[in-house]
């Protein structure tokens, strides 16, 4: 799979290179910017490949993480939660929102879960595990806005989903759990009234 991705990227890169060589100085400058972004994307893809359960083994009962993306600011906040600890990290935005352990992330907050919170989390994730998740839920009428990527892992199961400007009721308890622990400045925005109102006027809903 990795070879296929890199082959496609390389093909696009070579086409852009040929185009840049045969056109104006402006086009060549645009190509220089594109080239820089190409290698950044390739680096991000490499991080995604490296960032797996195998590369980062975890022997607890479960863990999950959420990436909250901000396209406008080209940044993201990642919430990494195990059965005993929660970490909040910030980092750059691109393809790496699929990677919970990206090397450029910086830990902004970390705390141990109290016994009460551990029991609450265990019950919450048992319900998530028994449920189903589609790969993507998207309001295609909005480009940026509220974009969240969820990933849940157990020894025998893994579930992930990207929720973009879409109100998904089953994820509300997960968000509320995280928001009940992290500092105010890192709470995940997920307003039911606003999201449903935006969905109501859109005919292009992917779920």
Secondary structure, DSSP 8 states (H G I E B T S, - for coil): -HHHHHHHHHHHHHHHHHHHHTS-HHHHHHHHHHHHHHHHHHHHHHHHHH-STTTT---SSEEEEEEEEETTTTEEEEEEEESSEEEEEEEE-SGGGG-TT-TT-EEEEEEE--HHHHHHHHHHHHHHHHS---SEEEETT-SSS-EEEEEEEETTEEEEEEEES---HHHHHHHHHHHTTS-GGG-----HHHHHHHHHT-S-EE-
